[in-house]
Amino acid sequence: MDRLDAMRTFVRVAELGSFTAVARQLGVARSIVTRQVAGLEAHLGAKLLVRSTRSLSLTSAGTAYLEKCRVILNLVDSAETDVAEERAVARGHIRMGLPLSFGLRRLAPLLLEFAELHPAVSLAMDYTDRRVDLVEEGFDLSIRITARIGPADVVRKLGSCRVLAVAAPGYLARHGRPRQPSDLVGHECLAYAGDASPGAWSFGRGDRLETVDVRSRFNANNGDVLAEAAAHGLGITLVPDFIAESYLRDGRLEPVLGEFSPPDLGVYAILPGARHLPYRVRALIEFISARVRSAAPAPV
């Protein structure tokens, strides 16, 4: 039995609380996972886990051993990373979650470039706007576009993007142009359903931030859908610059409330924990950050 592999398996089982979930994550039979943990217990001469029909829990010995395993495995990862960095070669597998619109528009070309530059790295990309569970689903990182980061989130900020209020010229011709945020109360608004309060829109002007409760009968959790609905004249919406730019360029949408700016959104790499990052993941984060920060702003 490879002791380090068994320790890694034990840590995964302890974190996920399930042999089956770990087996699914690793793509192996459940019996292999249970055999590795049982072999580790036999080697140590101590029970690490208490198994029941519905759950797993750590024994006192298992709790102490888990912490030591994490320290040892982080040291091993760090040592391997140092060697890789000396040779300046990123290698290994990266599984990442990517937001749909930003992922397809901005990140896909960057990831193709990264793959060409680092042939020893394999990439698995999951495009979704839902928030993934990094540990349970086996992700090395995810990229999120958000204005809110939770206190428990481990993140690296990669950049930011502006948010624009936009509407179709035809809609504005029929309903008039709002001059200040409070005017939105009388307009049809198209809201992002992924927000905690989709009908509460905030705008800044100087040091002042104003929040307006808007009426929204058309909600979606994807910015492309909202931009297309606005282009069809259904109302006013807020979209990030990387979605708005092509519509503004073609004249299908135009900005409104130009003196009042919604808060910027941050572009973040969300990490599964504060543990030492493998060199391949750090290389990818630094690569994306450099490209995102150097990207030209969208036209207004």
N, C-alpha and C positions, 0 to 999 in steps of 0.2 A: 504493500500500500504506500502510495506517495503521501507522506505526512502533510505536506503543504496543501495538496489538493483536498485531502480530507478536512483540513482546517478550514479551507475556503468553503467547502460544502457545509460544514457545521455552522459557520457564520451565516451563510445564506438561510439555512433552515431556522436558525435562531431569529433572524430578522423577519422572515416571512411567516414563521410559525406553521409551516406545512412542508412535508416531504414531497407531496404531489406538486405543489407550486414550484418548488426548486427543480424537480425533475422536468417539469414542463419548460421552465426557463432555460435549463441546460440542454434540453432535447435528448434526455436519456430516460431509461426505465426507472420507475420509482424504486425498484429493488436495489438499483445501483446506489442511489442516494442513501437509503436506509443501511445498506451494507457498509458504506464508507463511515457513517456516523457510528454504527455498532462496532466497527473495527477500531475506531478512535477510542471509544469507551473501553474496549477490551485492552487496548494498549495502556491506557491510563489507569485501568482498574477502578474506575469510578463512573457512576451514572451522570450524564450531562443533561439529559432531557427526560421529562416525565411525560409519557404518552398516554392519551385517553382516546376514546372513540371520536371526540369532537375537537380536541385541541392538544397543543404541545406547550409545555412550560419548562423553564430552565430550573435545574436544581441549584443549590447554593454553589456547588462545585462548577456547574455549567456556567453560572453567571460570572464567576471569577475567571474561568478559562476563556470565556468569550472575550472579555476585555484584553487579556493577554494575547489571544489570537489576533485581534484587530491591530494591536501594536506590532506584533511580529510580521503580519502580512503587509502592513504599511511600510515597514522597514525594508521588506523584500522588494515591494514595488518601487520604493525610493531608490534602492540600490540598482535595480534593473534600469530605472529611468536615467540615473546618472551615467550608466554605461552607454545607453542609447544616445544621450545628449552629447557625450564625448564623440561619438561617431556621427552625430547629427543625422540620425536616421529614425524617423517615426515608423513604427510597425505595429501590427495588431489590428483588432476589430473594434469599430466604434458603432454603437447603435444609438440613434438620435431621433428625438421627436421634433418635428418642424411645423410651424403654423402654415396653414394652407396657402393663403394669398401671398404673404411675404416669402414663404418658402419657395413657391414656384417662381415668383417674379425676381427676387433678389438673391435668395440663397442657392437655388439650383445651379445657376452658372458658376457661383463661387465654389460649390462642392465639386463640380466637374473639374475645375482648375486645380483644386486641392488634390483630387484623386490622381491627376496627371503628374503633379509635383511629388506625390508620395505613393509610389507604386506598391510599397510594402504595407499600406493601410487599406483595409476593406471597410466599406461604409454600408450601413443598413439604415435607410431613411423612412420614417413613418410620418406621413403628412396628415396632420389632424389639428383641429382647433380646440379639442378638448384638452384638459390638463391631465397629463399622464402621471401615473405613480412610478417614479423612476426606479425605486428599489424593487417593488413587486413585479414590474413588467420588464426589468432587466435593461433599462436604458442607461447609457453612460452620461447623457445630458439631454436637455431639451432647450429649444429656443422659444422664447415667449415675447410677444409685443404687448406691453401692459403699462398702466399708470400706477398699479398697486402691486407691491411685493410683500408677501407675508413675513412676519417677524421670524418664522422658523426656516424660511427659504435660504438656501446657500446659493448665491448668485455671483456672476461676473457681468458687469454692464458692458455691452458691446457697442452701444451707440444710442441714438434716439431718432425719432421721426416726428414730423409735424402732423397735426390733425387740422383738416380744413372743413369748414361748413360750405356745402355746395348745393346747387339746384340747377335744373334745366332752364334754359332761356324761356322756353314755352311756359313753364310753370310760373316763373317770375312775371311774365307778361300778363298771365291770367289773375294771379293772386297778389301781385305787388312784391316789392323787395323789402325785407326787414332791414331796419336801420340800426336797431339795437337789440340785444338778446331778449328783452321782454316782449318784443314784437312777435317772437316765435310762438307765443301762446295762441295767436290767431292763425297759425299755419299748420298744414299737414307735415309731420316730421317722421322720419324713418329711422328707427333706433336699433342700436346693436344689442341683441338679446343676451350676449355673453356678459354684459355688465351687471353688477349687483343692483343698480338702480338705472335701468335703461332710459327712463323718462326724465332723469335729472341731468341736464346738460350744463356744463360750466364753461365760462368764458373769462379770460383775463384781459385787462386793459391797464397798463402800468402796474401798480402794486395792488390793484383791486381785482377781486375774483367774484363773479356773479354767477349764481346757479339759477336756472329756469326749469320749471316743470313743464315739459312739452307733451302734446297729445300725439300718440303714436298708434296707428292701427296696422302698421306694417313693420314687423320686427324680424330680424334675421341674425344668426350668429356668424355671419360671413360678410366682410366688407364689400366684396365684389358684387354680391347680390344687392346690397343697399345702394351701391353706386349705379348699378344697372336700373334699379327701380327709380332712382332719382332722375336718371337720364331719360326714362320713359314719362317723366312729368308727374310722378306720384307724390313728390314732396321734397323737403329739404333734409339732408342727412349730413352726418359727420363721418369723414373717412380719412385714413392716413394718406400722406402724400404719395406713397408708392402705388396706391390704387388710383388716386385722383389724377395723377399726372397725364395719363393717356386721354382721359375724358376732357381735361382742360385743354390739352393740345388740339383735340379734334373739335372743340367748341360744343360738345354735347352737354357739358356742365360748365358752370362758372362759379367763382367764389362769391360768397355773401358775407356780410358782417366783417369786412376786411380789417376794421380797426380793433376787432375783438377776437382774441385767439384762444381756442380751446387748449388746455394743457398738453404739452408734448407727451408722447408715449416713449417709454424706454424699451430698448432691445436688449434682452437679457439671456445669458446662458444660465439655465437652472441646473444645479448639480445634485447628485444623490446624497452628498454629505460633505463634511469638512475634511475628509480623509485626503491623503496625498493623491494628486491627479496624475495618471499615467502621462508620459511625455506626448503620446499621440493625441490625447484629448487636449492637452495644453497647446500643442502646435495648432490644432484645428481652431481652438478658441482665439488664439492670437491672430491667426490668418483671417478669420471672419471679422474680428474687431477692426483690423487694419483696413479691410475693404469697405466695411459699413461706414466707418468714420470718414473715409475719403470720398464717399459717394457724393455726387453733386446734389444739392437740394432740388426738390421738384419746383417747376414754375408755378407761379400763382397768377 
